Amino acid sequence: MKRFWEKVQTACDGECWTWNGWRNEKGYGSFYFNGRTTGAHRVSWILAHGEILNGMYVLHRCDNPSCVNPFHLFLGTAKDNTADAIAKGRYPQITATGINRARGERNGQCKLTADEVKSIRESSGTRAQLAIKFNVSESTIRNIKRRRKWAHI
């Protein structure tokens, strides 16, 4: 398929072949193929090796999302994809024993401290008053009071 390969900067088989078409924020290329937008690495696999079974992922040996070299690609399940990401150190919050989600103040997007959460739980103020005081939404206040958020405190 000439239209696809025109967007690829090829090199030797052992090197990455870079997708020069549109890429998303994570660096994965996209290509309109068989009536729908598809990952460029998936199109490369199909053109080189044939169809991809439902539920299968196309993974990169090189860990380069813009690479479409069919020799760098392999098929795997969702579990294989996660294991590959862990092995390559892309998900430090995932360990071999499972997900280690950031909690509370260790979460970089957190707006509250543990002391503030305790204060919210002890307060008799309305959700609206507390939301303004702590610069969070009323639903956050509600979820804290019902222990849906910050349950570990």
N, C-alpha and C positions, 0 to 999 in steps of 0.2 A: 504494500500500500504506500505509494509514493508520497501522498499528502502527509502521512504520519512521519516517515523517515526524513522528510525535508526539515522537520523541526528538531532533529537530533544531531548533536555534534558527536560523531563517532570517533573512536580511538581504537587501539589494539583491543583484542578480546579480553585481555586481562585488566583493562582499565575501564573506568566508568564512562558510559555514553550519556552525555548531559542533554536533558530535555530543555529546549530553548523556547518552547511555547509557553502558554499561560501556566503559572504555578500558584498554588494556594499559600496561605501564611506559613505553613509548615514545610513548604518547598516541594510538595508533590505536584507533578504536572497533571493537566487535564486535557482530554481530547474528545471531540465529538465523534463517536464510533457506533455504528449499527443503530442509529436513531437515538442515541442518548450520550450524555457526558460521562466519560469513564476515566479512571486514573490512567495516566500515560504508561505507567509501569505494567498495569493490567493489559493494556492494548499490546504492549511489546511482548508480553508472555503469550497472548493469544496468537499474534502473528508468527511467533517463533515455534510455539509448542502446541497450539490448539486451544480448545475451549477450557474454561475453568468451571469446575463443578460448583453448584450452589453451596454457599457457606464457606468456601475456601478463600483464603487470603493469598495475595502475592507479596512475599517478603523479600527484603534486600539482604544479601550476604554482606554487601559493602556498607550497609547502614547509611546510604546516601539517598535521600528521598527523590532527588531529581535524576537519579540514574535510571536508564531504561535499557541497559545492556542485558539481554536475555540470559546471558551466562552468569549474571550476578543475582538473578531472581530465582526463587523457589516457592513452591506452594506449601501452605500450612493452615492449620485451624486457628480459631481465635485464641485457644490455649497456647498453641505454638507461637503465635504473634506476641503474646504477653511474655512467655518464657524468653523469647528472643530479645525483647526490649529490656527485660531484667538482666539478662546475660551481658548485654551491651551497655548497661548502666544508664539507660535513658529514663528509668523510673525509679529514682532513689526512694520514693515513698512506698514502693512495693518491694517486699522482701521475699525470700524463698518460702517463708511460712505464711505469706498472705499480705493483705493490704495493711499498711501502717499509716492510716490517715492522720494528718496533722489535726490536733485538737486544741481548742481554746487559743491561748495566746501564742502557741507555736505556729498557728496558721497565719501566714503573712498578710492575709486579707482581713484579719480580725480587727474590729473596731473597739472591742471592749476588753477589759482586763477581768481576771477572776474576781477581784474585789468589787468591781462595778456590777458584775453579775449577781454577786451576793447582795449588794445594795438594792438592786432591782427586785430581787425576790423578797426582800424584807420590807420594801416600801409599800405604802398604802395608796400611793398616788395613782392617778389614772394612766392608762396606756399612752394616751396622747401627751400627758405631762412628762412621763418618763422618756418617751421617744424624743421629745424636744431636748430634754435635759442631757440625754446620752447620745444624741445625734444619730439615732437609728430609727428604723420604721416601727410602727405600732405592731406589726405582725412579728417582728423580732422580739419585742417586749412580751407579747403573748406567748411565743414559743419558749422563751426563757422561763417564764412563770409556770408554764405547763411541763417544763423539763424536756421539751422536744429539742431544744438547743442547749448546749452547755450542760448536758445531763451528768457529766462527770464531776460537776461542782456541787 
